[in-house]
Amino acid sequence: MGLSPSIILYETVLEELQQFKPPSCGNFSSLVSLYRFDQKLKKLLFAHIQSIEEKLRALLTYNFCHYFDHSFDAYLDFEHYQHIVGNESEIFQLIHKLSLLEHQRFAPAEYSPFYPPVWTRTKSISFHLLAKIYHFSKPQIQKDISLHFCGQNPDTLSRLFLFLSCFQDLDTFEDTCFFNIRIKTKLPDLDLHRKFQIPRKTAGERYGKNDIFALLLALHTLLPPSQFHELNSEFMLLFWDFLDKNPDIDAYKFLKMMGIPSPYYQKNMRPGSSY
């Protein structure tokens, strides 16, 4: 039918989700439903990841301008980073990458000293590089930015930014089930792991370490409470809608594939739901 070969992954997911039943015409409709769920979920999550990226971009711009005399290229100066024995080469590599970006083609004379760096407007610097800039920033800059993210410890905040930036590249994947494990960056242990009885450290890739629930935990930590509540409500509506349209799907297997533990699911279960 001209479907992409990678659509086989959705078929594999359905085989694991559905109870054993003879093949039927309903399998294809389930396949389409799963694909649509995947696309809606991807769109929902990327929107909130982007909001965090834009917030970090603005905060880095403000703080670099504030501490380093409104210089448009302050982020290219080695002395403006927190360098200790062992990380100098990483900082030089970061600066080298930044200096090669397209915005460097502009002549410095074109800038007013009071303008923010051009990368804040062109978005030529990726979320991953923004996370690296934060990671190596001076302690005062890290502290000032952390205040806008519920005062998180800068080390934890840095790892959360790096974790979220890994999802940025996933937007290029097509016909690939979004909740399959494919993120290898470890999520730092958070209070939510304890709250929802999620094993910490020893669990490896299970239970919120490298799956869709890991992303929810990170977003819960970084987003304002009202914004995360909106995200969580939309996510659960997508989940319930998918199950309503596919009664043959094993709901608990579906949750397990996304890494969502039962305490979290039970807390967010729809009133009167039979799942």
N, C-alpha and C positions, 0 to 999 in steps of 0.2 A: 504493500500500500504506500510505499515511498517513505515510510517512517525511518527516522535516524536509527542506526544500529544500536546506539546507546539507550534506546527506549527499552531494550532488553532488561536494563537495570530495574525499571519500574515493574516489569513482569516478575522479576526475581523477588522484589519487595512484596508484591501481592501474594506470591506463592508462600512466603513466610507469614504473611498477615492473615490470610484466609484459612478457615478451617477446611479440612480435606473434603472436597466435594467434586463430583464429576464436572468436567469442563462445560461451560455454558456460554450463551451469548452475553450474559451479564459480565463476564470477565473483561471484555473490551471497554464497557462503560465504566467499570471500576478503574481500569487503566487510565482512562481520560480524566476521571474524577481525581485520581491520585496526582496526575500531572498538574491539574488546575490547582489543587491544594498546594503543591510544591511551589508553583509560580506565585500564588497569592501570599504564601508564607515568606518567600524570598523578598517580594516587594515590600511587605510590612516591616521585616527586620532591617533591610537595607536603608529604609527611610530613617529609622532611629539611629542606626550606626552613623549615617551621614550627619545627623544633627550633632552627634558627639564630636565627629571629625571637624565640623565647622566651628564648634565652640572652642575646641583645642586650638585650631588655626587662629582664631581671633585673640585668644588669651596669650598665645606665644607672641603674636605680633605686638600686642600692647606692651607686654613685659619686656621684650627685647628693645623696643623703642624707648620705654620708660627708663630702663637701667643703662642703656648704651647710647644716649644722646640722639635719639631719633634717627640713627644711621640706618639706611635702607639695606645695607649689607652686613649688619652686625652679626648675623647668624653664620657668616663666613669667616669669622675671626676665631682662631684657635683659643685665644686667651679669654673668650667669652663663654667657654665651657668649663665644666668641672672635670679637670683632668687629674688623674691619679696614676701611680705606677701600674702599667698593664693595660690601660685603656686609651693611651695616646694614639696608637695606630688606628683604632676604631673611629676615633674622632676625626682624624685626618681623612679616613676613607669616607666618612659622612660628609665632610666639607667638600671633598673632591666631587662626590655625586651631586651635591647641591650646586656647585660651581659650573657643572656641565649642563644644567637645565636651560631650557629655552629662554627664560627671562634674563639670562646673563648677556644675551645679545644686545640688550638695550644699553645705551651709553649712560654712565652715572650722571652726566650733565642734564639728562632729561628729567631727573628727579628733584623734587623739592626736599630739603632735609626734614620737613615735617610730614611728608607722606609716609604711610606704612610701606613695608616691603611689597614689591609687586606680586610676590607669590600668594599673598592673601587674596588678591583679586583674580589672578589667572588660574589658581588652583593647580599650578604646575607641579607642586610638591605633593606627593602621595601621603596618605594617612600613615603608612609605614615609616616614611621619613620624618613626618611630624612627631611620631612616637619616639623615634630615635633622638630628635632634637630635644624633646622633653627629658628623655632618659639621661642625656649628658649635660643638661642645663645646670646653671649654678643653683645651689641649694635654696637661695631666696626666691628665685623664679619658680622652682618646683613647689615651694611652700605656698606662694601666692596663688598659683594655679590650682593646687590641691584644695584650697578653700572653696573653690567653685564646684568641687566634686565631693561635697560632704566631708571635707577635711581628711580624705583618705591618705594613708601613709604613702609618700612619694614612690617608694619602691614597689608597693602593690599597685599603685596607679599606673606606673610605667609599664608593668607587666600586663595590666588590663588593656592599656592602649595598644600594645604590641599584639595581644591576643585578638582584639577586635579588628586590627588592621589586616590580619590574615584572611578575614572574610571578604575583604575588598576585592580580591582577585576572583572570588567565586562567582561574581556576576557574569563572567565570561563563559561559565559552564552552561551548557544547554542539555536538556533532557537528562539531567543528573539529579537523583533524589537528594534534596537539600539536607535531609536529616540523617543521611548516612555518615558514618564517622570518616572524616578525611582531613581534620585539622590536627596537626601534630604538636602545636604549641601548647604547653601546659598552662592551664588556668590556675592562678594562685588560690590557695585555700581561703575561703571567705566565711564570715559568720553564718551565711545562709547554708553552708554545708552542714554546720551543726544544727541549725534550726530545722532543716528538713531531713535530719538523720542520714546525711550523705557521707559515706566513708571519706576520710581525708588522707591524701597522699598514697596510702597503701592500695587504693582502688585502681591506680593506673588510669586507663582510658575509660573506665566505667563510671557511671553515676555522676554526670555533670563535669567530666574532665575534658572530653574532646568531642562533644556532640551538641545538639541544638539546645539542650538544657544548660550547658556551659555558657552559651551565648545569652540565654535569659538571665543567668546569675550575674554575668558581667554587666548587662544592661540595667538590671535592678540596682547594682551598685553605683552606676555612673549617671543614670537618668534621674531627674526630679521625680518624687513620688507620684505626682499626678500624671506625669507623662508615662511612667512605667505602668501605672494602673490602666491607662488607656490601651497601651500595647498589650498587656496581659489579657484584657477583656476581648480585644480583637483576635488575639491568638486562640483563646479558648472557643470563641464563636466559630472560627475556621475549623477547629478540631471537631466540635459537635456537629457542624454542618456536614463535614466529610463522613462522619460515622452514621448520621441519619440517612445519607444517600447510599451508604454501603453497609447494610445491617449484617452482612456475612463477615465483615472484618472483625478480627479479635482486637478489641479496644486496648487491652492491656499489653498485647504484643506491639501494637502501634505506638503506645507510650514508651515502651522499653526501647524500641528502635531509635527514638529521639532522646533517650536517656533520662526521661522524666520519672522521678521516683514517686511512689504511691502517695506519700504524705502531701506532696505538692499538688498532685492531681485531685486527691480527696478534698483538699482545701478549696480548690477552684472548680469542683464538680457542679454541674448545673443542677439546681433544685429539681427533684423529681426524676432525675436521670436514672436510667436502668443500667448504665455502664458501671 
